[in-house]
């Protein structure tokens, strides 16, 4: 694996899930793999789970880790080519990324969208230029359009908890029904997490591992490139029927880009809605606004997987870094 930015960088989905599961059972079995290797983590935006889990994953593999909160500690970056830098930007991404690539064997990058210009955000210009000029393997810690480490952890969580009901995803007689459910919020949020979750679940569905449905109000359709094969339902309660997993997440409009559209129905997941499911497990990537996105009665109840899911961020990151380190040895 030379880069990890989406599910399309994964050659074998089942094998990567197994890697993460095996590492969870034996975290230090590859403690020498990253010896004398350095992981650089570059954050343009805040982070809790992503920073700590990826840093710990690298340590488990024997790597040294350098962390830079570039939005607070770095120079203002210019990304446009052919520009006269006589404004607020101090350093061009060409030099900045190239220099960081000199210091690190693998780089992780986190950069949120501005939610102002859809074409600019979805071009992933910042991410693509960073990867081009860094000249080392790059790991996405969340981009304008995707959050693949989160999605891998989500799929791992579904795999290991579904085993309690039947068999592992690879051998279950009944496929789990997974529902991605839009939730309310007080401010517009990116589509990165739902885009990524949908993309990974559609891939898992295509491989015969799950059944996947997306529930959201009209006007909140995700870009179709991320939802091939997914059933789309604008009726929340109908979508919940027979659900084994409900993944709750807010996102702003893709069509009316970055906007919050008026929604009259109640889309917050609570115990009443949970009763419509197949006693579903409930997931959220965190952080979560209690009693707005997701009812506290669910978060504090037996159906919540949010802590286990967050814990699996470590094993997802470690599986990806292991794969990248092995590739560096070839």
KOLTORKE-917159 format. One record per residue (C-alpha): z, y, x; residue in three letters. Coordinates in steps of 0.001 Angstrom, whole numbers, plus 500000, padded with zeros to 6 digits. Example, Ala and Ser with C-alpha at 12.3 -4.5 7.8 and 13.67 -1.06 7.14 Angstrom:
2
507800495500512300ALA;507140498940513670SER;
***
This chain:
330
500000500000500000UNK;498772503183501696UNK;499955505505498931UNK;501953505300495733UNK;500982507851493113UNK;500251505722490041UNK;499991502171488732UNK;496415502180490072UNK;497838501944493600UNK;499514498624492735UNK;497422495572493577UNK;499711493051491843UNK;502081494348489166UNK;504032491093488727UNK;504504490747492477UNK;505880494292492795UNK;508345493683489949UNK;509443490461491647UNK;509885492310494948UNK;512152494852493266UNK;514123492092491535UNK;514549490124494771UNK;515708493229496642UNK;518277493868493951UNK;519749490435494676UNK;519581490840498453UNK;519313494540499389UNK;519506494149503168UNK;517151491239503791UNK;514590493638505341UNK;517085495917507110UNK;515058495767510352UNK;511695496537508737UNK;512145500310508878UNK;513823500495512269UNK;512591503548514238UNK;510650504729511152UNK;511327508024509388UNK;510953508892505719UNK;510569512582504891UNK;511484513623501339UNK;509991516950500287UNK;511278518487497057UNK;509594521465495452UNK;511824520981492390UNK;515348519716491546UNK;516236516034491748UNK;519226513737491325UNK;518188510095490742UNK;514895510365492624UNK;516429511875495743UNK;519489509633495960UNK;517772506370495030UNK;514843506877497409UNK;517118507946500234UNK;519354504901499717UNK;516316502612499485UNK;515075503837502856UNK;518513503356504427UNK;518627499773503094UNK;515362499147504947UNK;516691500606508200UNK;514784503899508021UNK;515964507329509051UNK;515630509936506299UNK;514997513678506413UNK;515276515714503225UNK;513917519206502677UNK;514284521243499498UNK;511126523178500187UNK;511518525546497249UNK;514733526876498802UNK;514391526140502512UNK;510670526343503274UNK;508121529098503572UNK;506119530096500504UNK;503063527832500585UNK;499431528772500070UNK;497167526056498660UNK;493861527892498203UNK;491236527662500950UNK;489245530630502222UNK;491905533108501177UNK;493219536102503125UNK;496963535483503203UNK;498091539059502772UNK;500334538369499790UNK;503604536504499281UNK;502556533187500843UNK;503550532653504462UNK;502226529223505431UNK;499169527263504376UNK;499538523721503080UNK;497028522584505712UNK;499463523317508518UNK;502682522569506617UNK;501646519080505462UNK;500069518235508815UNK;503226519205510698UNK;505459517159508376UNK;503128514215508937UNK;503753514577512685UNK;507494514113512170UNK;507504511325509575UNK;505944507886509136UNK;506021508117505327UNK;506375511241503188UNK;507702511505499641UNK;506715514545497592UNK;508024515960494313UNK;506189518836492617UNK;506345519752488925UNK;503530521351486901UNK;503634525015485938UNK;502578524182482332UNK;500365527254482237UNK;496918525974483184UNK;496109522417482136UNK;493057522126484371UNK;495042523249487401UNK;497986520927486703UNK;495865517881485907UNK;493687518394488973UNK;496799517540491052UNK;495455519989493633UNK;498799520443495396UNK;499476516716495635UNK;495963515813496716UNK;495830518454499430UNK;499247517444500709UNK;498119513818500990UNK;494887514835502702UNK;496494516975505385UNK;499684514962505989UNK;497653512010507311UNK;500478509521506644UNK;501272507366503575UNK;502581509472500686UNK;505004508358497996UNK;505078510266494697UNK;508561511412493728UNK;506955512922490587UNK;503809514974490326UNK;502319517255487698UNK;500994514279485723UNK;502948511137486723UNK;506315509713487776UNK;505450506212489046UNK;508823505315490603UNK;510464505932487245UNK;507886503787485475UNK;508302500904487910UNK;512080501040487374UNK;511468501076483614UNK;509280497980483759UNK;511831496222485974UNK;514555497057483433UNK;512502495638480576UNK;511707492519482589UNK;515307491677483499UNK;516787492469480072UNK;514095490625478134UNK;515060487555480118UNK;518351487599478203UNK;516465487056474935UNK;513783484586475897UNK;512229484235479323UNK;510996486569481996UNK;507994488674481036UNK;505729486285482861UNK;506705483390480628UNK;508067484743477349UNK;506884483004474202UNK;507259486269472267UNK;506115489481473880UNK;508573492374473639UNK;507442495313471531UNK;507953498534473496UNK;507813501905471733UNK;507510505228473543UNK;509081507746471153UNK;508715511527471341UNK;512002513414471022UNK;512939517045470298UNK;513853519540473013UNK;514677523237473339UNK;512053523969475980UNK;508596522648476906UNK;508707519699479285UNK;505874518158481340UNK;503933515083480261UNK;504491513376483631UNK;507111510808482553UNK;505443509814479252UNK;501997509800480900UNK;503263507493483598UNK;505276505257481284UNK;502275504895478973UNK;499967504106481884UNK;502270501398483250UNK;502940499912479806UNK;499215499848478983UNK;498638497989482247UNK;501465495559481394UNK;499996495080477904UNK;496543494398479350UNK;498123491696481524UNK;499740490098478468UNK;503323491084479310UNK;504261493374476380UNK;503076494981473157UNK;502989498779473360UNK;503083501545470761UNK;503489505322471031UNK;505208507309468282UNK;504915511091468176UNK;504270513918465718UNK;500703515078465275UNK;499702517512467995UNK;501634515711470715UNK;498897513265471714UNK;498887512451475428UNK;495688512612477451UNK;493690509511476438UNK;493216508421480062UNK;496896507446480102UNK;496963505487476829UNK;494119502926476844UNK;494907500150474377UNK;498124501715473064UNK;498715501882469332UNK;499416505484468263UNK;501695506094465286UNK;502681509446463764UNK;505309507775461564UNK;508453507275463635UNK;510208504894461272UNK;507117502730460876UNK;506716502471464657UNK;510329501334465034UNK;509835498229462867UNK;510116495162465061UNK;510720497191468237UNK;512619495469471047UNK;512690498549473297UNK;512551502236472427UNK;511848504627475279UNK;512923508104474205UNK;511352511146475904UNK;510306514674475054UNK;507029516200476163UNK;505158519392475371UNK;501711519465473806UNK;498745518401475907UNK;496099519835473571UNK;497900523144473005UNK;498965522947476598UNK;502606523394477471UNK;503576524526473976UNK;506318523359471620UNK;504738522713468225UNK;506727522904464967UNK;508014519522463746UNK;509708519249460362UNK;510812515590460412UNK;513857514295462256UNK;512661512645465491UNK;516018512200467198UNK;516852508535467796UNK;520206507586466253UNK;521936504481464889UNK;520265504832461510UNK;516848504623463152UNK;518096501893465465UNK;518815499762462387UNK;515062499701461683UNK;514373497931464989UNK;514893494387466262UNK;518284495528467609UNK;516278497378470244UNK;517479498424473662UNK;517142502183474121UNK;515892503797477316UNK;515626507326478725UNK;514747508514482225UNK;517635511043482377UNK;518784513768482396UNK;519172513702478617UNK;520397516357476183UNK;522926514538474017UNK;522560514855470254UNK;519258516684470671UNK;516914514183472304UNK;519118511146471785UNK;522295510625469738UNK;525516510207471717UNK;526369507210469526UNK;523435505368471090UNK;524019506607474630UNK;527632505428474469UNK;526820502260472545UNK;525852498694473513UNK;522099499228473077UNK;521758501882475776UNK;520058500884479024UNK;520031504338480621UNK;522528503565483408UNK;520992500196484279UNK;517576501859484190UNK;518758504617486552UNK;520280502014488849UNK;516939500251489040UNK;515387503398490499UNK;516849502213493824UNK;515140498817493740UNK;511844500281492565UNK;511828502706495488UNK;512868500011497941UNK;510094497668496799UNK;507479500396497250UNK;508799501492500664UNK;508914497855501808UNK;505273497450500830UNK;504331500667502658UNK;506231499676505810UNK;504568496272505842UNK;501196497973505590UNK;502039500191508583UNK;502553497051510670UNK;499044495753509989UNK;
***
